[in-house]
Amino acid sequence: MRRMSDGVEAALHSALVLASLPEARVLTGRSLATLHGVSESYLLKHLRALAVAGVIEAVPGPRGGYRLARPAARITLLDIVEAIDGTEPAFLCREIRRRGPCKAQDPYVYKTDCFIKTRMLAAEQAWRAALRAQSLADLVADGERLIDPGNREAVARFIAEEQR
């Protein structure tokens, strides 16, 4: 499987924070960048991608910012990954079996897909299905269970101060 970009991590963390906002409230890109210790320009690129994909909404204006576009239970981890890294398959078969000194002379030999390609694409489909089966609401539940209470309180205070 290809390596996911760093933007996926930033997008997942940002979406998780936005899931904790009260209804109709927003956080700015600057606030999200500050909270995660990343540059604002870097994060804004990924927030735009999430907005284009319909995962989050960008609310314009001086009191604007970002919020989820739909309930966390209806946003899959795959939605977020594909918003950032795209939907192209991770494995690209370049048919190297048709090259080199031992390649078959009869083109009929290559009538079916390469069995390596078949296995790799099946594995990727399983990976995507696993991400599709998990929602942002699942991450919220994990956070409630697994994030240190002191850290959770600090983040909640930050969000309360920064939300619009």
N, C-alpha and C positions, 0 to 999 in steps of 0.2 A: 504494500500500500504506500502510496506517496506520502510524503510528510505534509501535514497540514500547515498552513501558514500561521505565523504568529498572530495575525489578525483574527483568527478563529477564537483564540483564547481571549483576546480583548473583547470581541463581540459577545461571547458567552457570558463573561463577567459583567459587561455592561447591561445585557438583557436581564440578567439575574437581578441587578440593582434596580432596573426600571420596573421589574415585576413587583417590587416592594413599595412602589409609590402609591399613595392614595389616588382614587379615581380623579381624572381631570387635572392632575398635577404633572409637572414636567421637571426634568433636570437638564441643565445645559451641557453641551459637549465639554466645555471647560471644566465643569464640576466633575463629570465622569472621568475626564483625563486626570484631574488632580487626585481623585479618589484612588485611581489605579496606578498613579505614578508614571504615566506615559505622556508623550507630547500631545497637545491638543490637535495639531494638524494630522498626526498619525491616526488618532482615534476618530476624528471627523470623517476621514476617508472611509473607515469601516462603518460608521454610523450611517453615512449616506448609502452605502451598499445595503445595509439592513432596511433602510427606508424604501429604497427602490424595490426590494424584495417583498415589501409589505409586512415585515416583521415588527418594525417600529414606525412611529409617525414623527415627522419633524413639524413642530408647531412654530410658525413664524412670529416675528414681532419682538418687541423689547421684553416681553414676559414669556418668550418662547423657549423651546427646548425640545426634549425628546421624551416619548412615552411609548409603551407597547401599543401596537396597532390592533391587537386582539388579546383575549385572555391567555394567560401563560399556559393553560392546559391545551390550547389550540395552536401552540407554537412548538414544533418539534426541534430536536437538536439538529436534525438534517436540514430543516429550513435555515437555521443559522449558519451551518457549515457551507451549504450551497450558496447562500447569499454572499459569503466572503470568498470562497475558493472556486465557485462555479459548479457546474453539473457535469463537466466532461469526465469521462472515465479516468481513473488513476493509471490504469495499465493501457499502454498503446502497443499493440502488436505490429511490428514493422516487417513481419514475414521474413525474418533472417534465415528461416529454414530453406528459403528459395535461393540463397546465395552460396557462394563458396564452391569448392571443387567437388563436393559430394551431392550437390543439388540434383534432384530427379530431372531427367530430360522430358519425361511424359507429364504435361500439365495436369492430367487427370489425377495425379497423386495429390495435388493441392486443391482438389474439388471441395473438400470440407475444411472448416475452420481448424486452425492449429489447436491441438488439444491443450497446450499450455495457455493460450488465450482463453479458451473455454473455462478452464479452471480458475484463472485469475479473475475473469469477469464474474464468475459465480461467487467467488469470495468477496468481491466488491459489492455485489448485490446483497449478500448477507450482512456486510458491514453497514450499508445504507439502510437496510431493513431494521437493524438494531438501533440506529440513530433515529429512524422514523418512529420507532416504538417508544421513544423516550421524549418527554416534553419538558418545557421550561418549568412547568409546575413540579415535575419530579426533582429538578435542581433546587427549587425553592424548598421542598420538603427535606432534601439532603442538607441544605444549609441550616435549616432549623434544628436538625439533629446533630450536625457535625461541626458547625462553626463554633469556636470558643465563645461562650457567652459575653466575655469582655469585648472581644472583637466585634461581635454582632451588635452590641450596644454602641460601640464607637461608630460603626457604620450607620446605624439608625440615627444617631445624633447628627452625623455629617449630612445625611439625607434630609433630616428635618430642617436643618439650617439652610441648605442649598436649594431645596425644592421651590418651585414657583407655582 
